[in-house]
Amino acid sequence: MLHIGSHFLFYRYLIMNNFLFFPFRKLCLTLTAAGAVGFAPVAAAKCEKPQVSGYEFVGCLKEGLAQVTQNGKEGFVDKTGKVVIPLEYDSVWDFSEGLAAIERNNAHGYIDKFGKIVIPLQYDHAENFSEGLALVRSGEKVGFIKKTGNVVIPFQYDSAYGFFEGLAAVKLNNKWGFINKSGKVVIPFQYDIASRFSEGLAVVGQWKDGYGFINKSGKVVIPLQYRFASGFSKGVAAVKLLNGEEFDIDKKGRRIADAPK
C-alpha cells in the first residue's frame, strides 16, 4: 500500500500575486501534481549529476546540462563540469524539449542549449515546455506560447497547468476546466479543484464533496468522495477518505488490498 504520510509529499503552494507556484524546483524529484490543493506522489528520479564541485547548488543533468548556482547567480554546466551557459541569471529552470526558462530582474524568457535567448525576457513567469507549449504569465493572466514565441492560447486564464496527454487544466472565474492545444474548452469550467491528466484520468474536486476522477470526455469515473487523491501511476492511485482512512484504488475505483508482508 502507498501510505500517504510516508510515500507522498504534502505540499504548500508558494502564493505570489494570487498565482500558485511549486517551491520544489531545486529538488531531484519527480512530482506528479494531483490537484490545486492536496498532495502529489513523489518518486526519487534517477539523478545523474555532473563531475563538478565548488557550487552552492548542482542540479541533475537534464538533456545533457545541469543547473548550477554560485553567489546568487545561475547557469548550466555539462556532464564534465564545463560551464556551457554562464552564471548570469537570477534563476534558471531545467531544460525541457530543448529550451530552458530563465529569469533576470523579475523578467522571464527562454534560452537554447547554446545559451542564446530565443524568447525574450518579457514575461512575469514562465514554465517548462510540455508537449510543445509553455505556460507563461503576463500581468494577471496566463496563456500558452510555442517555441517560436508566438502566443497560441491568449492570456485570459487566472491560473493553469501545462499540457499533459493533450489537455491542460485552466482556471477562470474561480472554476477549473480543461482545454485542448487549440484553446478549445473540452471540459467545462465547473470544478473548484483540478489537476493534470495522468494515465487518462485527472483528479478534480468540489469543496463540498471532495476529490474524484474524470476521464478525457469529462465523465466522472470515480466519484468525488475523497479528502485527498493522487494522480494515477502504473494503474494505482492513493486516496484518503474524509474519516482519515487511506488506501489504494485502481482505475475503476476499486480498493486494492495490501500486499502480503
Secondary structure, DSSP 8 states (H G I E B T S, - for coil): ---HHHHEEE---EEETTEEE-S-TTS-EEE----SSSEEEEEE------S--S-SEE---BTTBEEEEETTEEEEE-TT--EEEEEEESEE---BTTBEEEEETTEEEEE-TTS-EEEEEEESEEEEEETTEEEEEETTEEEEEETTS-EEEEEEESEE---BTTBEEEEETTEEEEE-TT--EEEEEEESEEEEEETTEEEEEETTTEEEEE-TT--EEEEEEEEEE---BTTBEEEEETTS-EEEE-TT--EE-----
